[in-house]
Amino acid sequence: MENIWEYLQNLTDAQSILSSGGFYLLLIVVFAETGLFFGFFLPGDYLLFLAGLLSAAGIIQVPIYTLVLSLIAAGILGNYTGYWFGYRTGPVLFSKNDSFFFKKRYIAVAEEFYAKYGGMALILGRFFPIVRTFAPIFAGVVRVDLKKFTIYNIVGSVAWVTTLTLTGYFLGRRFPELKDYLEYIVLGLIILTSIPLIIAFVRKRYAKSKEQ
């Protein structure tokens, strides 16, 4: 437990993550997590929240409107990259062997999510780890119309970035002392963003057990 806490403290060290060039690191993280298949493990959700919080505290020396617009652009470009990757590789992905950075079940998760929500999966999926990485890739695999994909891509990125970043920003303005409790905030956000995946996993296991 002590090691986990130390990891969280390092993870939320504003000097090492979101300052001294951290703005550009943040853009890279958002781009990678929303379109590169090996970016699924990146902490996009709570970094967006922390970015807003630390912007309000003046730790990130970037105006909030520049921060938000840049993050939206990174999210849009990331999804376009994922779509292009899925479009070019197609069914080959489903025959690709599992590795540390790629597992076929992640594509299956995105496929199920897309089957349930249709094009809205590209918007709703932004708020779910793994799904936000593989949903645009799967959209490319099934060759969703590019114009429709563009609309879902832009709306999803705007909704995701503004919701999390501005929530962090306005809470940071209202409660400046929050910056002193980053470890607790990160832990809480990790738990919150993990709940939907845990529920989906339990439901899937339950459905399989009923079939047997």
Backbone as ProteinMPNN parsed JSONL, in Angstrom:
{"seq_chain_A": "MENIWEYLQNLTDAQSILSSGGFYLLLIVVFAETGLFFGFFLPGDYLLFLAGLLSAAGIIQVPIYTLVLSLIAAGILGNYTGYWFGYRTGPVLFSKNDSFFFKKRYIAVAEEFYAKYGGMALILGRFFPIVRTFAPIFAGVVRVDLKKFTIYNIVGSVAWVTTLTLTGYFLGRRFPELKDYLEYIVLGLIILTSIPLIIAFVRKRYAKSKEQ", "coords_chain_A": {"N_chain_A": [[0.834, -1.201, 0.0], [1.962, 1.197, 0.74], [3.788, 1.545, -1.327], [2.048, 1.927, -3.466], [0.856, 4.314, -2.736], [3.057, 5.993, -2.834], [3.547, 5.882, -5.549], [1.241, 7.187, -6.522], [1.707, 9.712, -5.493], [3.97, 10.468, -6.942], [2.843, 10.399, -9.449], [1.083, 12.511, -9.364], [2.682, 14.699, -9.091], [3.02, 17.899, -9.714], [5.15, 19.347, -10.741], [6.652, 17.54, -12.2], [4.934, 16.399, -14.043], [2.786, 18.076, -15.14], [3.919, 20.546, -15.508], [6.755, 22.526, -16.543], [6.995, 22.036, -19.349], [5.033, 20.198, -19.358], [2.53, 20.685, -20.451], [2.701, 20.114, -23.162], [3.305, 17.441, -22.98], [0.92, 16.534, -21.929], [-0.815, 16.938, -24.116], [0.24, 15.039, -25.862], [-0.323, 12.686, -24.458], [-3.157, 12.677, -24.465], [-3.612, 12.569, -27.234], [-2.408, 10.069, -27.849], [-3.877, 8.267, -26.251], [-6.386, 8.362, -27.354], [-6.283, 7.222, -29.846], [-4.057, 5.615, -30.552], [-3.261, 2.241, -30.434], [-1.648, 1.258, -28.407], [-1.961, 3.047, -26.417], [-3.887, 2.656, -24.51], [-3.561, 2.358, -21.775], [-2.975, 4.78, -20.716], [-3.445, 7.661, -18.575], [-5.821, 9.376, -19.27], [-8.358, 10.528, -18.401], [-8.144, 11.499, -15.628], [-5.935, 13.125, -15.883], [-6.859, 15.163, -17.51], [-8.72, 16.346, -15.795], [-7.001, 17.103, -13.694], [-5.395, 18.858, -15.099], [-7.112, 21.018, -15.57], [-7.591, 21.73, -12.906], [-5.002, 22.428, -11.998], [-4.447, 24.458, -13.731], [-6.203, 26.396, -12.849], [-4.977, 26.915, -10.457], [-2.745, 28.197, -11.262], [-0.462, 26.784, -11.778], [-0.047, 25.456, -14.149], [1.059, 27.203, -16.792], [-0.718, 28.19, -18.843], [-3.324, 29.729, -20.612], [-6.76, 29.015, -19.842], [-8.571, 28.735, -21.983], [-6.865, 28.267, -24.138], [-5.73, 25.899, -23.288], [-7.984, 24.14, -23.203], [-8.921, 24.202, -25.914], [-6.659, 23.207, -27.238], [-6.466, 20.637, -26.169], [-8.867, 19.541, -27.075], [-8.351, 19.539, -29.829], [-6.196, 17.726, -29.873], [-7.503, 15.403, -29.064], [-9.297, 15.036, -31.19], [-7.556, 14.67, -33.391], [-6.273, 12.381, -32.507], [-8.357, 10.458, -32.602], [-8.865, 10.444, -35.369], [-6.471, 9.343, -36.233], [-6.637, 6.791, -35.072], [-8.886, 5.831, -36.462], [-7.915, 5.819, -39.105], [-5.885, 3.929, -38.787], [-7.363, 1.609, -38.133], [-8.892, 1.418, -40.467], [-6.959, 0.886, -42.395], [-5.746, -1.478, -41.505], [-7.823, -3.26, -40.916], [-9.519, -6.427, -40.918], [-7.21, -7.782, -40.221], [-6.412, -7.1, -37.686], [-7.964, -8.684, -36.001], [-6.832, -11.139, -36.222], [-4.399, -10.825, -35.208], [-1.798, -11.656, -32.957], [-1.979, -11.722, -29.375], [-0.333, -9.302, -27.333], [1.788, -7.455, -25.047], [1.048, -4.812, -25.511], [-1.17, -5.019, -27.113], [-4.339, -6.525, -27.219], [-6.714, -8.815, -28.349], [-9.174, -8.868, -27.139], [-9.72, -6.293, -26.425], [-10.475, -4.983, -28.732], [-12.775, -6.441, -29.115], [-14.289, -5.546, -26.94], [-14.712, -2.874, -27.697], [-16.158, -3.381, -30.004], [-18.521, -4.569, -28.991], [-19.49, -2.422, -27.508], [-19.928, -0.579, -29.527], [-21.837, -1.957, -30.999], [-23.954, -1.798, -29.268], [-24.452, 0.951, -28.855], [-24.171, 2.193, -31.31], [-23.292, 4.848, -33.524], [-23.108, 6.685, -31.465], [-21.393, 5.556, -29.715], [-18.895, 6.493, -30.21], [-18.956, 8.928, -29.041], [-19.91, 8.577, -26.353], [-18.054, 6.669, -25.647], [-15.725, 8.049, -25.167], [-15.588, 8.57, -22.491], [-14.908, 6.264, -21.231], [-12.344, 4.174, -20.164], [-10.123, 2.272, -22.255], [-12.275, 1.721, -24.131], [-12.387, 4.28, -25.327], [-9.99, 4.299, -26.633], [-10.072, 2.164, -28.443], [-12.514, 2.307, -29.807], [-12.541, 4.247, -32.025], [-10.705, 2.924, -33.651], [-12.028, 0.522, -34.197], [-14.191, 1.618, -35.553], [-12.917, 2.401, -37.862], [-12.196, -0.105, -38.83], [-14.694, -1.254, -39.515], [-15.365, 0.571, -41.346], [-16.852, 3.053, -41.02], [-18.815, 5.744, -42.265], [-16.944, 8.52, -43.263], [-17.751, 11.197, -42.956], [-19.799, 11.049, -41.045], [-18.314, 9.939, -38.999], [-16.575, 12.037, -38.503], [-18.27, 13.997, -37.395], [-19.135, 12.699, -34.999], [-16.663, 12.388, -33.85], [-15.722, 15.039, -33.391], [-17.762, 16.092, -31.712], [-17.592, 14.265, -29.58], [-14.974, 14.678, -28.617], [-15.077, 17.366, -27.831], [-17.065, 17.234, -25.826], [-15.898, 15.446, -23.943], [-13.388, 16.64, -23.22], [-14.125, 19.292, -22.382], [-15.939, 18.748, -20.301], [-14.404, 17.348, -18.288], [-12.015, 18.896, -17.987], [-12.898, 21.568, -17.56], [-14.482, 21.151, -15.324], [-12.539, 20.478, -13.421], [-11.158, 22.908, -13.495], [-13.022, 24.933, -12.643], [-13.722, 23.952, -10.139], [-11.236, 24.145, -8.977], [-10.943, 26.912, -8.941], [-12.974, 27.585, -7.225], [-12.404, 26.129, -4.926], [-9.477, 26.473, -3.882], [-7.749, 25.021, -2.248], [-7.842, 22.405, -3.047], [-5.725, 21.535, -4.597], [-3.893, 20.579, -2.85], [-4.615, 18.06, -2.263], [-4.198, 16.123, -4.2], [-3.486, 13.388, -4.467], [-5.625, 11.978, -3.295], [-7.69, 12.79, -4.965], [-6.894, 11.77, -7.481], [-6.92, 9.012, -6.895], [-9.654, 8.672, -6.354], [-10.766, 9.336, -8.874], [-9.662, 7.322, -10.461], [-10.954, 5.088, -9.396], [-13.653, 5.742, -9.968], [-13.665, 5.842, -12.806], [-13.085, 3.247, -13.339], [-15.214, 1.726, -12.522], [-17.41, 1.38, -14.498], [-16.16, -0.418, -16.311], [-15.65, -2.612, -14.678], [-18.252, -3.363, -14.012], [-19.217, -4.063, -16.573], [-17.513, -6.227, -17.101], [-18.267, -8.029, -15.068], [-20.953, -8.478, -15.756], [-20.618, -9.709, -18.238], [-19.281, -12.066, -17.521], [-21.245, -13.192, -15.948], [-23.285, -13.585, -17.831], [-22.062, -15.486, -19.466], [-21.82, -17.608, -17.67], [-24.491, -18.285, -17.331], [-25.117, -19.285, -19.796], [-23.798, -21.676, -19.859]], "CA_chain_A": [[0.0, 0.0, 0.0], [2.875, 2.332, 0.793], [4.341, 1.722, -2.671], [0.98, 2.475, -4.304], [0.711, 5.722, -2.367], [4.226, 6.697, -3.363], [3.32, 5.989, -6.994], [0.248, 8.233, -6.733], [2.342, 10.997, -5.22], [4.817, 10.775, -8.098], [1.954, 10.613, -10.589], [0.41, 13.796, -9.241], [3.675, 15.74, -8.876], [2.768, 18.886, -10.768], [6.406, 19.799, -11.338], [7.195, 16.535, -13.112], [3.954, 15.95, -15.028], [2.01, 19.09, -15.829], [4.636, 21.816, -15.625], [8.052, 22.351, -17.205], [6.767, 21.349, -20.616], [3.98, 19.211, -19.166], [1.407, 20.991, -21.332], [2.898, 19.353, -24.408], [3.184, 16.033, -22.598], [-0.512, 16.286, -21.793], [-1.369, 16.813, -25.464], [0.699, 13.753, -26.401], [-1.071, 11.637, -23.752], [-4.524, 12.677, -24.984], [-3.544, 12.074, -28.619], [-2.078, 8.636, -27.86], [-4.928, 7.447, -25.641], [-7.608, 8.391, -28.158], [-6.137, 6.702, -31.201], [-2.974, 4.646, -30.726], [-3.723, 1.066, -29.695], [-0.824, 1.024, -27.223], [-2.182, 4.13, -25.468], [-5.071, 2.385, -23.7], [-3.266, 2.379, -20.342], [-2.633, 6.141, -20.312], [-4.448, 8.202, -17.637], [-6.411, 10.563, -19.874], [-9.441, 11.147, -17.639], [-7.786, 12.322, -14.481], [-4.996, 14.169, -16.284], [-7.672, 16.292, -17.974], [-9.248, 16.991, -14.597], [-5.885, 17.742, -13.0], [-4.94, 19.984, -15.917], [-7.994, 22.127, -15.251], [-7.362, 22.101, -11.51], [-3.704, 23.089, -11.875], [-4.538, 25.709, -14.477], [-6.853, 27.343, -11.941], [-4.015, 27.24, -9.4], [-1.632, 28.928, -11.864], [0.711, 25.914, -11.901], [0.117, 25.329, -15.601], [1.105, 28.576, -17.292], [-1.414, 28.234, -20.131], [-4.717, 30.178, -20.423], [-7.687, 27.886, -19.855], [-9.159, 28.545, -23.313], [-5.834, 27.627, -24.962], [-5.626, 24.525, -22.794], [-9.158, 23.368, -23.636], [-8.932, 24.075, -27.377], [-5.54, 22.346, -27.63], [-6.817, 19.266, -25.795], [-9.909, 19.107, -28.017], [-7.676, 19.243, -31.099], [-5.423, 16.496, -29.694], [-8.464, 14.296, -29.047], [-9.829, 14.852, -32.548], [-6.482, 14.092, -34.212], [-6.062, 11.016, -32.035], [-9.403, 9.594, -33.151], [-8.629, 10.295, -36.808], [-5.357, 8.407, -36.374], [-7.174, 5.469, -34.785], [-9.761, 5.459, -37.577], [-7.057, 5.494, -40.245], [-5.205, 2.68, -38.483], [-8.347, 0.531, -38.273], [-9.287, 1.352, -41.877], [-5.872, 0.281, -43.17], [-5.414, -2.842, -41.054], [-9.033, -4.046, -41.072], [-9.645, -7.722, -40.242], [-5.905, -8.277, -39.764], [-6.346, -6.881, -36.243], [-8.613, -9.775, -35.282], [-5.973, -12.316, -36.286], [-3.119, -10.446, -34.594], [-1.552, -12.303, -31.671], [-1.952, -10.837, -28.219], [0.967, -8.885, -26.816], [1.621, -6.565, -23.901], [0.41, -3.575, -25.936], [-2.391, -5.258, -27.882], [-5.092, -7.735, -26.908], [-7.892, -8.858, -29.211], [-10.397, -8.641, -26.373], [-9.992, -4.859, -26.368], [-11.253, -4.714, -29.937], [-14.086, -7.044, -28.872], [-14.992, -4.627, -26.039], [-15.142, -1.741, -28.516], [-17.182, -3.89, -30.922], [-19.757, -4.711, -28.228], [-19.939, -1.082, -27.156], [-20.417, 0.023, -30.758], [-23.068, -2.654, -31.362], [-25.002, -1.363, -28.351], [-24.756, 2.382, -28.936], [-24.031, 2.71, -32.662], [-22.36, 5.956, -33.674], [-22.954, 7.365, -30.18], [-20.28, 4.928, -28.991], [-17.715, 7.337, -30.413], [-19.09, 10.045, -28.105], [-19.956, 8.027, -24.996], [-16.841, 5.899, -25.399], [-14.658, 8.937, -24.693], [-15.584, 8.608, -21.033], [-14.605, 4.932, -20.72], [-11.007, 3.676, -20.509], [-10.035, 1.197, -23.26], [-13.241, 1.972, -25.208], [-12.042, 5.5, -26.065], [-8.834, 4.011, -27.472], [-10.341, 1.191, -29.508], [-13.735, 2.615, -30.564], [-12.232, 4.792, -33.357], [-10.032, 1.889, -34.442], [-13.071, -0.376, -34.688], [-14.956, 2.372, -36.556], [-12.153, 2.303, -39.102], [-12.267, -1.494, -39.307], [-15.994, -1.463, -40.175], [-15.444, 1.627, -42.351], [-17.918, 4.027, -40.789], [-18.742, 6.877, -43.173], [-16.007, 9.495, -42.709], [-18.458, 12.414, -42.546], [-20.444, 10.746, -39.767], [-17.255, 9.77, -38.009], [-16.057, 13.365, -38.174], [-19.222, 14.644, -36.486], [-19.037, 12.039, -33.7], [-15.317, 12.645, -33.35], [-15.651, 16.412, -32.871], [-18.68, 16.218, -30.57], [-17.054, 13.47, -28.475], [-13.786, 15.32, -28.06], [-15.518, 18.585, -27.143], [-17.775, 16.847, -24.599], [-14.95, 14.824, -23.008], [-12.394, 17.598, -22.73], [-14.735, 20.39, -21.635], [-16.532, 18.236, -19.053], [-13.406, 17.039, -17.267], [-11.062, 19.982, -17.764], [-13.564, 22.725, -16.955], [-14.88, 20.766, -13.964], [-11.337, 20.669, -12.6], [-10.812, 24.337, -13.451], [-13.945, 25.716, -11.818], [-13.567, 23.488, -8.756], [-9.983, 24.72, -8.506], [-11.182, 28.329, -8.657], [-13.875, 27.688, -6.06], [-11.742, 25.536, -3.752], [-8.035, 26.468, -4.195], [-7.016, 24.054, -1.428], [-7.91, 21.069, -3.643], [-4.42, 21.166, -5.157], [-3.124, 19.93, -1.792], [-5.163, 16.718, -2.056], [-4.191, 15.497, -5.517], [-3.43, 11.926, -4.375], [-6.98, 11.492, -3.048], [-8.488, 13.058, -6.163], [-6.504, 10.794, -8.494], [-7.423, 7.7, -6.482], [-11.098, 8.679, -6.551], [-11.065, 9.306, -10.306], [-9.322, 5.985, -10.958], [-12.042, 4.199, -8.98], [-14.861, 6.097, -10.711], [-13.552, 5.465, -14.221], [-12.947, 1.79, -13.433], [-16.486, 1.084, -12.183], [-18.142, 0.869, -15.669], [-15.483, -1.586, -16.874], [-15.859, -3.724, -13.754], [-19.645, -3.787, -14.19], [-19.303, -4.751, -17.865], [-16.821, -7.503, -16.958], [-19.102, -8.915, -14.236], [-22.125, -8.858, -16.558], [-20.2, -10.65, -19.272], [-19.006, -13.347, -16.859], [-22.541, -13.73, -15.511], [-23.982, -14.072, -19.024], [-21.396, -16.724, -19.884], [-22.136, -18.673, -16.71], [-25.871, -18.697, -17.567], [-25.148, -20.055, -21.041], [-23.213, -23.0, -19.619]], "C_chain_A": [[0.872, 1.254, 0.0], [3.47, 2.626, -0.573], [3.316, 2.35, -3.612], [0.82, 3.965, -4.021], [1.865, 6.56, -2.899], [4.085, 6.9, -4.866], [2.328, 7.109, -7.307], [0.837, 9.611, -6.49], [3.238, 11.426, -6.376], [3.959, 11.139, -9.306], [1.326, 11.993, -10.552], [1.38, 14.928, -8.932], [3.58, 16.745, -10.019], [4.048, 19.322, -11.464], [6.914, 18.823, -12.392], [6.234, 16.139, -14.217], [3.343, 17.091, -15.825], [2.617, 20.49, -15.778], [5.982, 21.517, -16.255], [7.897, 21.566, -18.502], [5.676, 20.311, -20.533], [2.766, 19.445, -20.027], [1.505, 20.168, -22.608], [2.832, 17.857, -24.141], [1.718, 15.641, -22.479], [-1.176, 16.104, -23.152], [-0.997, 15.476, -26.092], [-0.086, 12.602, -25.771], [-2.484, 11.532, -24.306], [-4.563, 12.139, -26.415], [-3.346, 10.56, -28.644], [-3.236, 7.797, -27.329], [-6.184, 7.392, -26.484], [-7.42, 7.844, -29.566], [-5.045, 5.689, -31.43], [-3.245, 3.428, -29.853], [-2.897, 0.771, -28.448], [-1.018, 2.115, -26.166], [-3.324, 3.888, -24.502], [-4.828, 2.519, -22.203], [-2.977, 3.785, -19.83], [-3.779, 6.786, -19.518], [-5.137, 9.465, -18.141], [-7.426, 11.275, -19.005], [-8.941, 12.06, -16.536], [-6.698, 13.334, -14.808], [-5.738, 15.389, -16.826], [-8.209, 17.075, -16.782], [-8.148, 17.756, -13.864], [-5.368, 18.953, -13.779], [-5.788, 21.217, -15.635], [-7.759, 22.648, -13.843], [-6.069, 22.899, -11.348], [-3.629, 24.373, -12.696], [-5.17, 26.795, -13.602], [-5.896, 27.805, -10.853], [-2.819, 28.023, -9.944], [-0.375, 28.109, -12.018], [1.009, 25.624, -13.368], [-0.004, 26.726, -16.191], [0.521, 28.664, -18.701], [-2.837, 28.725, -19.868], [-5.682, 29.016, -20.598], [-8.287, 27.652, -21.237], [-8.156, 27.902, -24.274], [-5.691, 26.165, -24.577], [-6.756, 23.668, -23.335], [-9.151, 23.144, -25.145], [-7.821, 23.146, -27.869], [-5.849, 20.882, -27.321], [-7.904, 18.698, -26.706], [-9.278, 18.715, -29.349], [-6.884, 17.944, -31.006], [-6.337, 15.28, -29.703], [-9.037, 13.993, -30.415], [-8.783, 14.181, -33.443], [-6.19, 12.651, -33.802], [-7.084, 10.056, -32.611], [-9.257, 9.388, -34.655], [-7.497, 9.299, -37.064], [-5.819, 6.981, -36.126], [-8.047, 4.952, -35.912], [-8.932, 5.03, -38.782], [-6.358, 4.15, -40.027], [-6.148, 1.483, -38.659], [-8.755, 0.326, -39.718], [-8.233, 0.622, -42.702], [-5.599, -1.167, -42.779], [-6.605, -3.784, -41.163], [-9.04, -5.345, -40.3], [-8.324, -8.295, -39.726], [-5.777, -8.135, -38.247], [-6.902, -8.066, -35.464], [-7.781, -11.052, -35.314], [-4.605, -12.051, -35.664], [-2.973, -11.125, -33.233], [-1.523, -11.279, -30.547], [-0.522, -10.52, -27.815], [0.712, -7.976, -25.627], [0.831, -5.317, -24.29], [-0.895, -3.792, -26.687], [-3.028, -6.572, -27.472], [-6.395, -7.689, -27.703], [-9.172, -8.563, -28.436], [-10.722, -7.148, -26.255], [-10.802, -4.42, -27.586], [-12.67, -5.259, -29.758], [-14.924, -6.153, -27.955], [-15.538, -3.446, -26.822], [-16.259, -2.165, -29.473], [-18.526, -4.013, -30.213], [-20.348, -3.341, -27.886], [-20.55, -0.407, -28.378], [-21.74, -0.62, -31.184], [-24.242, -2.173, -30.509], [-25.422, 0.078, -28.584], [-24.638, 2.972, -30.328], [-23.008, 3.836, -32.717], [-22.125, 6.714, -32.377], [-21.821, 6.766, -29.357], [-19.018, 5.766, -29.102], [-17.761, 8.576, -29.523], [-19.041, 9.533, -26.673], [-18.66, 7.316, -24.638], [-15.674, 6.749, -24.922], [-14.504, 8.884, -23.179], [-15.253, 7.255, -20.404], [-13.198, 4.513, -21.137], [-11.105, 2.478, -21.445], [-10.98, 1.477, -24.429], [-12.83, 3.198, -26.008], [-10.827, 5.295, -26.957], [-9.224, 3.173, -28.685], [-11.614, 1.459, -30.303], [-13.43, 3.24, -31.93], [-11.521, 3.796, -34.251], [-11.052, 0.939, -35.03], [-13.927, 0.316, -35.744], [-14.24, 2.346, -37.901], [-12.207, 0.908, -39.696], [-13.566, -1.734, -40.067], [-16.301, -0.362, -41.185], [-16.692, 2.488, -42.225], [-17.708, 5.203, -41.741], [-17.921, 7.996, -42.534], [-16.705, 10.771, -42.248], [-19.155, 12.21, -41.203], [-19.401, 10.61, -38.661], [-16.716, 11.124, -37.559], [-16.968, 14.089, -37.18], [-19.11, 14.045, -35.082], [-17.685, 12.333, -33.039], [-15.234, 14.023, -32.686], [-16.526, 16.571, -31.629], [-18.128, 15.473, -29.349], [-15.87, 14.133, -27.815], [-14.16, 16.576, -27.279], [-16.174, 18.229, -25.804], [-16.81, 16.321, -23.538], [-14.02, 15.85, -22.375], [-13.042, 18.696, -21.885], [-15.321, 19.915, -20.307], [-15.481, 18.063, -17.971], [-12.493, 18.221, -16.954], [-11.723, 21.187, -17.086], [-14.104, 22.418, -15.567], [-13.709, 20.962, -13.011], [-11.009, 22.138, -12.429], [-11.723, 25.106, -12.495], [-13.944, 25.248, -10.361], [-12.29, 24.063, -8.148], [-10.116, 26.195, -8.175], [-12.018, 28.493, -7.384], [-13.203, 27.183, -4.785], [-10.24, 25.411, -4.026], [-7.249, 25.415, -3.423], [-7.033, 22.638, -2.008], [-6.553, 20.611, -4.181], [-3.538, 20.458, -4.134], [-3.579, 18.497, -1.538], [-5.198, 15.926, -3.366], [-4.196, 13.974, -5.456], [-4.829, 11.342, -4.19], [-7.865, 11.67, -4.279], [-8.187, 12.037, -7.253], [-7.055, 9.416, -8.154], [-8.924, 7.605, -6.702], [-11.484, 8.598, -8.016], [-10.742, 7.953, -10.922], [-10.441, 5.002, -10.632], [-13.297, 4.461, -9.799], [-14.807, 5.636, -12.163], [-13.424, 3.96, -14.409], [-14.268, 1.073, -13.211], [-17.241, 0.571, -13.419], [-17.497, -0.375, -16.277], [-15.674, -2.803, -15.991], [-17.275, -4.27, -13.902], [-19.809, -4.568, -15.483], [-18.653, -6.128, -17.788], [-17.668, -8.499, -16.173], [-20.321, -9.384, -15.016], [-21.773, -9.897, -17.607], [-19.934, -12.027, -18.673], [-20.3, -14.019, -16.422], [-23.31, -14.307, -16.699], [-23.384, -15.378, -19.525], [-21.74, -17.883, -18.981], [-23.569, -19.168, -16.906], [-26.0, -19.545, -18.829], [-24.654, -21.479, -20.851], [-24.18, -23.931, -18.893]], "O_chain_A": [[0.554, 2.245, -0.658], [3.644, 3.785, -0.949], [3.655, 3.19, -4.445], [0.668, 4.773, -4.938], [1.674, 7.688, -3.354], [4.453, 7.947, -5.398], [2.537, 7.888, -8.238], [0.51, 10.567, -7.194], [3.266, 12.6, -6.747], [4.283, 12.043, -10.076], [1.065, 12.584, -11.6], [0.948, 16.015, -8.549], [4.004, 16.473, -11.142], [4.03, 19.633, -12.655], [7.539, 19.234, -13.37], [6.664, 15.595, -15.234], [3.377, 17.075, -17.055], [1.924, 21.488, -15.977], [6.31, 20.351, -16.478], [8.578, 20.565, -18.725], [5.407, 19.612, -21.509], [2.029, 18.501, -20.315], [0.518, 19.598, -23.073], [2.357, 17.093, -24.981], [1.325, 14.546, -22.881], [-2.01, 15.214, -23.321], [-1.813, 14.852, -26.771], [-0.471, 11.657, -26.46], [-2.963, 10.433, -24.588], [-5.441, 11.35, -26.765], [-4.037, 9.851, -29.376], [-3.547, 6.742, -27.882], [-6.976, 6.46, -26.342], [-8.312, 7.987, -30.402], [-5.094, 4.957, -32.419], [-3.44, 3.571, -28.646], [-3.38, 0.11, -27.529], [-0.332, 2.119, -25.144], [-3.706, 4.788, -23.754], [-5.762, 2.763, -21.439], [-2.757, 3.97, -18.633], [-4.948, 6.489, -19.764], [-5.045, 10.514, -17.504], [-7.376, 12.498, -18.875], [-9.266, 13.247, -16.504], [-6.545, 14.315, -14.081], [-5.299, 16.522, -16.627], [-8.161, 18.305, -16.759], [-8.336, 18.905, -13.465], [-4.954, 19.95, -13.187], [-5.264, 22.32, -15.481], [-7.73, 23.858, -13.614], [-6.038, 23.913, -10.652], [-2.84, 25.268, -12.39], [-4.74, 27.949, -13.608], [-5.982, 28.938, -10.379], [-1.969, 28.466, -9.171], [0.678, 28.653, -12.351], [2.168, 25.554, -13.776], [-1.057, 27.357, -16.096], [1.172, 29.144, -19.629], [-3.506, 28.19, -18.983], [-5.443, 28.129, -21.416], [-8.493, 26.505, -21.633], [-8.535, 27.094, -25.121], [-5.549, 25.297, -25.438], [-6.513, 22.585, -23.869], [-9.354, 22.021, -25.606], [-8.024, 22.384, -28.814], [-5.533, 19.994, -28.114], [-7.87, 17.522, -27.066], [-9.625, 17.686, -29.93], [-6.89, 17.146, -31.943], [-5.996, 14.246, -30.277], [-9.242, 12.831, -30.765], [-9.095, 13.234, -34.165], [-5.897, 11.804, -34.647], [-6.732, 8.966, -33.061], [-9.494, 8.291, -35.161], [-7.563, 8.506, -38.003], [-5.451, 6.066, -36.863], [-7.965, 3.781, -36.282], [-9.211, 4.005, -39.404], [-6.248, 3.337, -40.945], [-5.778, 0.474, -39.259], [-8.947, -0.809, -40.156], [-8.561, -0.162, -43.593], [-5.258, -1.988, -43.63], [-6.438, -4.966, -41.465], [-8.614, -5.378, -39.145], [-8.324, -9.194, -38.886], [-5.117, -8.946, -37.597], [-6.387, -8.418, -34.403], [-8.008, -11.954, -34.508], [-3.758, -12.942, -35.602], [-3.921, -11.16, -32.449], [-1.108, -10.135, -30.73], [0.377, -11.352, -27.936], [-0.435, -7.75, -25.243], [0.035, -4.815, -23.497], [-1.656, -2.844, -26.88], [-2.359, -7.602, -27.385], [-7.088, -6.672, -27.73], [-10.143, -8.065, -29.006], [-11.872, -6.782, -26.012], [-11.702, -3.587, -27.478], [-13.643, -4.638, -30.186], [-16.13, -6.015, -28.159], [-16.69, -3.055, -26.638], [-17.193, -1.402, -29.722], [-19.556, -3.613, -30.757], [-21.559, -3.138, -27.968], [-21.577, 0.264, -28.271], [-22.646, 0.061, -31.664], [-25.383, -2.142, -30.971], [-26.608, 0.4, -28.52], [-24.97, 4.141, -30.524], [-21.981, 3.785, -32.04], [-21.069, 7.32, -32.195], [-21.34, 7.39, -28.412], [-18.173, 5.757, -28.207], [-16.731, 9.205, -29.275], [-18.23, 9.996, -25.87], [-18.216, 7.347, -23.491], [-14.729, 6.224, -24.333], [-13.42, 9.124, -22.649], [-15.31, 7.11, -19.183], [-12.886, 4.495, -22.327], [-12.096, 1.749, -21.409], [-10.554, 1.475, -25.584], [-12.907, 3.181, -27.237], [-10.643, 6.026, -27.93], [-8.776, 3.428, -29.803], [-11.783, 0.89, -31.382], [-14.009, 2.803, -32.925], [-11.702, 3.81, -35.469], [-10.975, 0.582, -36.206], [-14.345, -0.312, -36.717], [-14.879, 2.279, -38.951], [-12.259, 0.746, -40.915], [-13.556, -2.344, -41.136], [-17.364, -0.358, -41.805], [-17.472, 2.638, -43.164], [-16.575, 5.612, -41.997], [-18.174, 8.377, -41.391], [-16.296, 11.369, -41.253], [-19.111, 13.079, -40.333], [-19.583, 11.097, -37.545], [-16.437, 11.329, -36.378], [-16.489, 14.717, -36.236], [-19.004, 14.775, -34.096], [-17.595, 12.502, -31.823], [-14.74, 14.156, -31.566], [-16.086, 17.119, -30.618], [-18.185, 15.978, -28.228], [-15.767, 14.15, -26.588], [-13.628, 16.824, -26.197], [-15.879, 18.843, -24.779], [-16.894, 16.705, -22.372], [-13.884, 15.918, -21.153], [-12.562, 18.999, -20.792], [-15.208, 20.61, -19.298], [-15.641, 18.569, -16.86], [-12.228, 18.513, -15.787], [-11.166, 21.756, -16.147], [-14.182, 23.308, -14.72], [-13.861, 21.535, -11.932], [-10.624, 22.57, -11.342], [-11.243, 25.844, -11.635], [-14.142, 26.053, -9.452], [-12.254, 24.423, -6.972], [-9.48, 26.684, -7.241], [-11.802, 29.405, -6.585], [-13.405, 27.735, -3.703], [-9.779, 24.324, -4.375], [-6.201, 24.962, -3.884], [-6.318, 21.763, -1.519], [-6.275, 19.412, -4.211], [-2.554, 19.813, -4.497], [-3.007, 17.798, -0.702], [-6.124, 15.151, -3.604], [-4.83, 13.325, -6.288], [-5.189, 10.352, -4.826], [-8.686, 10.809, -4.594], [-9.102, 11.501, -7.879], [-7.595, 8.729, -9.021], [-9.421, 6.585, -7.179], [-12.418, 7.881, -8.375], [-11.461, 7.484, -11.804], [-10.833, 4.19, -11.47], [-13.937, 3.524, -10.275], [-15.785, 5.104, -12.688], [-13.63, 3.451, -15.511], [-14.439, -0.062, -13.657], [-17.684, -0.578, -13.406], [-18.2, -1.287, -16.711], [-15.843, -3.913, -16.496], [-17.482, -5.483, -13.918], [-20.462, -5.612, -15.503], [-19.177, -7.092, -18.345], [-17.78, -9.664, -16.553], [-20.687, -10.557, -14.948], [-22.525, -10.844, -17.839], [-20.32, -13.041, -19.254], [-20.445, -15.238, -16.507], [-23.91, -15.377, -16.599], [-24.109, -16.273, -19.957], [-21.932, -19.007, -19.444], [-23.845, -20.345, -16.675], [-26.872, -20.409, -18.925], [-25.042, -22.382, -21.592], [-23.839, -25.081, -18.617]]}, "name": "protein", "num_of_chains": 1, "seq": "MENIWEYLQNLTDAQSILSSGGFYLLLIVVFAETGLFFGFFLPGDYLLFLAGLLSAAGIIQVPIYTLVLSLIAAGILGNYTGYWFGYRTGPVLFSKNDSFFFKKRYIAVAEEFYAKYGGMALILGRFFPIVRTFAPIFAGVVRVDLKKFTIYNIVGSVAWVTTLTLTGYFLGRRFPELKDYLEYIVLGLIILTSIPLIIAFVRKRYAKSKEQ"}
